[in-house]
């Protein structure tokens, strides 16, 4: 069985499942490569409009596989170029929803933060525990967490290595929604279906502008937004959406 399983549970929706239950879905090289390959391919697939990423009932991903790292030296870690595998996820143009049950620790927390929306179970657990083994987060755990929850909450998590629950993560702004544990994947897929029904070109422009503008000066970010807004008036989907509104019918978006 593959360590990353791809399914298509509904039209326009791709479901990626990390499949290493014996290791609580820890992120070894094979998993990272599998995720990178799938995200690259799905990002180019015109039939895919939303991607849901999950693990299993007990763990989203319990962090990096330390057995691959414990005896590594600086040069070996650098030459692995793992950042390029992460980049395949962060640069995916399709909206990504992380459905999180159980552990999202270390690299698992960083992986969840690569998503655009996080749906978490009440008993989900988010943590950056790298300091407890003598290192620090290295795949966005300092920077994405800082941008998500602010300096003081981020510093507390990173310097203490202590986990936060799904409810605590929601309160600090780390996740989008918290549901009962047995409703996580169902809720994520329901949201994915709603997004998949939207005009895909508008969806992609929204994601691109939000991510590109979040660290830009306000005036520059507003310019990006304005140009993307204007660009969408050249699409057939814009004409279809507004015509359907006036005709009081459901629009049929084709991504053109």
Phi, psi and omega per residue, in radians:
X1 nan 2.375 -3.137
X2 -1.137 2.630 3.123
X3 -1.379 -0.269 2.988
X4 -2.260 2.072 -3.061
X5 -1.843 2.310 3.128
X6 -1.878 2.240 3.072
X7 -2.297 2.819 3.078
X8 -2.175 1.500 -3.027
X9 -1.287 -0.292 -3.128
X10 -2.791 2.771 3.128
X11 -0.975 2.285 3.096
X12 1.445 -0.044 -3.053
X13 -2.058 2.251 3.022
X14 -1.880 2.352 3.108
X15 -2.023 2.076 3.089
X16 -1.856 2.197 3.135
X17 -2.061 2.157 3.004
X18 -1.298 2.286 -2.946
X19 -2.248 1.180 3.002
X20 -2.281 1.098 -3.034
X21 -1.070 -0.499 -3.131
X22 -1.189 -0.328 3.133
X23 -2.077 0.384 -3.084
X24 0.911 0.641 3.092
X25 1.050 0.551 3.085
X26 -1.025 2.558 -3.029
X27 -1.552 1.621 3.013
X28 -1.580 -3.122 -3.081
X29 -1.054 -0.698 -3.115
X30 -1.098 -0.720 3.112
X31 -1.149 -0.799 -3.127
X32 -1.048 -0.770 3.136
X33 -1.145 -0.712 3.113
X34 -1.083 -0.770 3.110
X35 -1.089 -0.775 -3.131
X36 -1.067 -0.760 -3.134
X37 -1.129 -0.766 -3.128
X38 -1.164 -0.779 -3.123
X39 -1.126 -0.651 3.093
X40 -1.100 -0.810 -3.119
X41 -1.191 -0.763 -3.117
X42 -1.162 -0.603 3.113
X43 -1.101 -0.437 -3.113
X44 -1.687 -0.141 -3.050
X45 -1.463 1.986 -3.099
X46 -1.179 -0.283 3.137
X47 -1.418 -0.294 -3.098
X48 -1.643 2.194 -3.113
X49 -2.002 -0.273 3.103
X50 -2.748 2.540 -3.118
X51 -2.107 2.276 3.029
X52 -1.897 2.273 -3.130
X53 -2.035 2.260 -3.101
X54 -2.604 3.080 3.036
X55 -2.066 -1.965 3.039
X56 -2.411 -2.937 -3.039
X57 -1.142 -0.469 -3.054
X58 -1.754 -0.367 -3.087
X59 -2.752 2.275 2.918
X60 -1.248 -1.064 3.000
X61 -2.900 2.166 -3.008
X62 -1.534 0.366 3.067
X63 1.932 -3.040 3.074
X64 -1.225 2.666 3.067
X65 -1.402 1.782 -3.037
X66 -1.130 -0.332 3.106
X67 -1.124 -0.418 3.099
X68 -1.493 -0.213 -3.008
X69 -1.984 -0.431 -2.916
X70 -0.955 -0.710 -3.080
X71 -1.808 0.196 -3.081
X72 -1.352 2.600 3.035
X73 -1.783 3.043 -3.076
X74 -0.997 -0.848 -3.077
X75 -1.125 -0.727 3.140
X76 -1.085 -0.764 3.126
X77 -1.101 -0.724 -3.122
X78 -1.141 -0.764 -3.073
X79 -1.252 -0.232 3.048
X80 -1.210 -0.424 3.090
X81 0.869 0.791 -3.118
X82 -1.085 -0.458 -3.126
X83 -1.045 -0.469 3.119
X84 -1.237 -0.550 3.086
X85 -1.236 -0.714 3.066
X86 -1.117 -0.640 -3.096
X87 -1.089 -0.550 3.106
X88 -1.090 -0.523 3.104
X89 -1.401 -0.846 -3.068
X90 -1.137 -0.473 -3.108
X91 -1.640 0.047 3.117
X92 -1.118 2.204 -3.081
X93 -1.359 -0.230 -3.115
X94 -1.476 2.563 3.083
X95 -1.124 2.435 -3.085
X96 -2.119 2.252 3.084
X97 -1.974 2.167 3.039
X98 -1.617 2.195 3.075
X99 -1.837 1.883 -2.917
X100 -1.953 2.016 2.905
X101 -1.987 2.575 3.027
X102 1.110 -2.479 -3.005
X103 -1.252 2.215 2.871
X104 -2.232 1.340 -3.014
X105 -1.909 2.565 3.054
X106 0.962 -2.122 3.109
X107 -1.042 -0.448 3.082
X108 -1.204 -0.686 3.055
X109 -1.159 -0.726 3.098
X110 -1.116 -0.677 3.103
X111 -1.106 -0.785 3.105
X112 -1.034 -0.666 -3.121
X113 -1.274 -0.200 3.003
X114 -1.308 -0.292 3.131
X115 -1.320 2.907 3.101
X116 -1.609 -0.456 3.122
X117 -2.429 2.432 3.094
X118 -2.125 2.088 3.005
X119 -1.826 2.098 -3.024
X120 -2.087 2.612 3.007
X121 -1.390 2.770 3.137
X122 -1.039 -0.561 -3.140
X123 -1.732 0.270 3.005
X124 -1.119 2.699 -3.093
X125 -2.373 2.075 -3.125
X126 -1.901 2.356 -3.020
X127 -2.784 2.530 2.958
X128 -2.079 1.485 -2.991
X129 -1.625 0.220 -3.003
X130 -0.990 -0.581 -3.101
X131 -1.045 -0.464 -3.107
X132 -1.268 -0.242 3.076
X133 -2.051 0.403 2.972
X134 1.484 0.212 3.109
X135 -2.259 -2.760 3.131
X136 -2.523 2.906 3.067
X137 -1.015 2.487 -3.087
X138 -2.324 0.184 3.140
X139 -2.309 0.649 3.098
X140 1.837 -0.003 -3.080
X141 -1.134 -0.440 3.038
X142 -1.527 -0.668 -2.997
X143 -1.527 -0.812 3.108
X144 -1.194 -0.669 3.113
X145 -1.127 -0.750 3.090
X146 -0.983 -0.783 -3.113
X147 -1.253 -0.460 -3.129
X148 -1.404 -0.749 -2.951
X149 -2.118 -0.086 -3.125
X150 1.584 2.886 -3.027
X151 -1.044 -0.812 -2.931
X152 -1.282 -0.713 3.058
X153 -1.207 -0.708 3.137
X154 -1.096 -0.811 3.136
X155 -1.049 -0.707 3.135
X156 -1.069 -0.800 -3.138
X157 -1.155 -0.787 -3.021
X158 -1.291 -0.688 -3.084
X159 -1.408 -0.452 3.131
X160 -1.648 -0.447 -3.067
X161 1.214 0.273 -3.097
X162 -1.552 2.497 -3.128
X163 -1.392 2.792 2.980
X164 -2.163 2.593 -3.119
X165 -1.385 3.012 3.080
X166 -0.994 -0.790 3.134
X167 -1.110 -0.732 3.111
X168 -1.136 -0.689 3.120
X169 -1.102 -0.663 3.103
X170 -1.137 -0.770 -3.106
X171 -1.099 -0.583 -3.109
X172 -1.582 -0.071 3.087
X173 1.599 0.273 -3.117
X174 -1.454 -0.462 3.135
X175 -2.197 2.863 -3.088
X176 -1.552 -0.600 -2.994
X177 -2.759 2.520 3.049
X178 -2.124 2.295 3.138
X179 -2.329 3.010 3.055
X180 -1.014 2.561 -3.046
X181 -0.945 -0.676 -3.086
X182 -1.417 0.040 -3.140
X183 -1.956 0.052 -3.005
X184 -1.088 -0.988 -3.080
X185 -1.149 -0.718 3.119
X186 -1.047 -0.748 3.133
X187 -1.159 -0.707 3.123
X188 -1.129 -0.720 3.130
X189 -1.192 -0.644 3.089
X190 -1.074 -0.771 3.109
X191 -1.151 -0.688 3.118
X192 -1.076 -0.674 3.106
X193 -1.119 -0.684 3.108
X194 -1.103 -0.758 -3.134
X195 -1.201 -0.691 -3.134
X196 -1.108 -0.404 3.126
X197 -1.442 -0.144 -3.140
X198 -1.464 2.848 3.115
X199 -1.128 2.067 -2.993
X200 -1.103 -0.564 3.122
X201 -1.185 -0.680 3.077
X202 -1.151 -0.707 3.106
X203 -1.033 -0.820 -3.114
X204 -1.146 -0.686 3.118
X205 -1.142 -0.700 3.109
X206 -1.059 -0.829 -3.136
X207 -1.078 -0.789 -3.104
X208 -1.079 -0.780 -3.089
X209 -1.223 -0.726 3.120
X210 -1.048 -0.835 -3.082
X211 -1.237 -0.694 -3.132
X212 -1.252 -0.552 -3.050
X213 -1.552 -0.221 -2.996
X214 -1.144 -0.484 3.138
X215 -1.948 0.119 3.127
X216 -1.576 2.756 3.004
X217 -0.990 2.606 -3.051
X218 -0.958 -0.795 -3.096
X219 -1.098 -0.689 3.107
X220 -1.169 -0.715 3.130
X221 -1.138 -0.690 3.101
X222 -1.147 -0.582 3.083
X223 -1.159 -0.743 3.079
X224 -1.032 -0.781 3.127
X225 -1.064 -0.789 -3.085
X226 -1.109 -0.758 -3.129
X227 -1.150 -0.708 3.114
X228 -1.162 -0.699 3.067
X229 -1.008 -0.826 -3.129
X230 -1.138 -0.688 -3.111
X231 -1.050 -0.634 -3.075
X232 -1.178 -0.281 3.085
X233 -1.328 -0.054 3.045
X234 -1.661 0.073 -3.060
X235 -1.741 2.614 3.040
X236 -1.165 -0.535 -3.141
X237 -1.097 -0.625 3.104
X238 -1.118 -0.758 3.110
X239 -1.116 -0.740 3.135
X240 -1.126 -0.760 -3.110
X241 -1.088 -0.788 -3.100
X242 -1.309 -0.607 3.066
X243 -1.130 -0.768 3.123
X244 -1.089 -0.635 3.103
X245 -1.052 -0.822 -3.126
X246 -1.212 -0.558 -3.127
X247 -1.528 0.018 3.110
X248 0.943 0.868 3.089
X249 -2.343 2.931 3.131
X250 -1.356 2.230 -3.139
X251 -1.276 2.655 3.076
X252 -2.041 1.795 -3.065
X253 -1.602 2.343 -3.057
X254 -1.952 -0.059 -3.120
X255 1.299 0.620 3.137
X256 -2.289 nan nan
